Amino acid sequence: MLARVVYSLIIINKAGGLVFNRDFNSALNKVSVNDLLVLAGTFHGVHAITKSLTPSSLGIPSKDRTGIEVLESSQFRLTCFQTFTGTKFLLFTEPNQPNVDVIIRKVYELYADYVMKNPFYQLEMPIRCEAFERHLMSYIRAK
């Protein structure tokens, strides 16, 4: 049986900029910062396009349409959680990782508690918050 693994987390601001990334598995191939920036911008654009592709015949109001929520491959699963403010949390996990929705909501809760409540954090800027990283690492390692 394969171990359940959370590989990495990427946070993208509402403009498509990379504001945070962290790897949780040392077995991952290292990706350059430039590649991460390209990934963030590309995913942001594809997410917006897929949001607009929802058929109007389904009767879903445009404000309630979502873009890509899950992208699966044989090697990993990418889960996207978008907040009401447009910030996107991309969580890369092992394909059969259970309860990914619970994990990503907890990551968002940690973000709200330690980043958004930090009086020194500037919105849309890179996240440099030691308490957030410490609690995030502790939570992910417990998975």
N, C-alpha and C positions, 0 to 999 in steps of 0.2 A: 504494500500500500504506500502510495506517495505521501510525503508530508504535506500538510496544508501550509501554504506560504503566501505572505504578502510581500511582493517584490519591491514596489516603489510607489511614491506619491508625488503627484505634480499638482500645483495650484496655479490656475490661470486667472488673471484679473478680467474684468468685464470688457476690456479693450483687446484682449487676446495676448497680453504680455505675461511672460513667465514670472511669477512672484515667489515661488517656492518649489524646491524639488529635494527629495530625500530617497536614497536607496536603503532598503532594509535587508538585503540579501547580498552577501559578498560574492556570490557566484555569478552575479550579473556582469555582462560585458559593460565596460565603462563607456558612457556616451558623452561626447563633448558638449560644452555649454552651448555652442552654436547649434548643434543638432537639437538640443532641448528647446532652444528658442524657436527653431523652425517647426518642431513638433507642436509647440504651444500655439503658434500662429496658424498653422495648418489645421489643427484640430478645431480651433475657434471658428475658422471659416467653414469647415465641413459641418460642424455642429449647427451653424446658422443656416446653411443650405438645407440640411436634412430637416430642420424645424419647419422650413417653408414648403417642404415636399408633402406634408400631411394632406391627404385629399380632403377638399372642402365638403365632399359628399358625406363624410363621416359626421358632420355637424359639430366638430370640435372648434370652439372659438379660438381665434388666433392667439389670444393671450394664454391659453391653456395648452398649446402645442409644445412639444418638447423635441429636441434634436436627438442625436445619438445618446443612448443611455448605456448600452452594453455592446462591446465589440469582442467577439470570441475567436480564438485560434486554437490550434492544438497545443501551443506552447504557453499561452497566457490568456487572461481575460482582463479587458480594460472596462472599468465601470466609471461612468461619469455622473456626478451629482452636481447640479447647477442650483445655486442659491437664488433667492428672489432678487438679489442685487446684481446677478450675472456672473458672479465668481464661480469657476468650475473646479471641482475636485476630481482628478483622474487617479484612480487607484488601480494599479497593476497587480494581479494576483495569479496564483496557480489556477488553471482552468476549473478545477473542481472545488475550489475554496467555498465552504458553506458560509452563509450569513454575511455576504459581502455588503448588503444594504445596511446591516447593523454596524459593521465596521466603519463604513464611510460616514454614517450619521454620527458616530462617536468621534471620528476625526473632525467633523464639522463642529461638534460641540466643543472639542478642545480648542479649535480655531476661534470660536466665539468667545470662550472664556479667557484665553491667554493672549490672543492677538487683538481682537476687536475691543477688548476692555483695557488694553494697554494704552495709556495716555500719550505715549511717545510714538506709537505706530501711525504712519501716514497712509491713508487709503491709497490703494492701487500701487503701492511701492513694494519692493522686495521685503519679505518677512524675515526679520532678524530678531527673534524673540526666544531667548534661552529657555524660559519656562514652557513655552509651547513645544519646542523640540524635545525637551526632557520628558514631558508627559506623553508626547506622541510616541517616542521610542519605547517608553515603559509599557504603554498600551499595546503596541504592535508586537513587542517581544512576548507579551503574555498570551498572544493568540496562538 
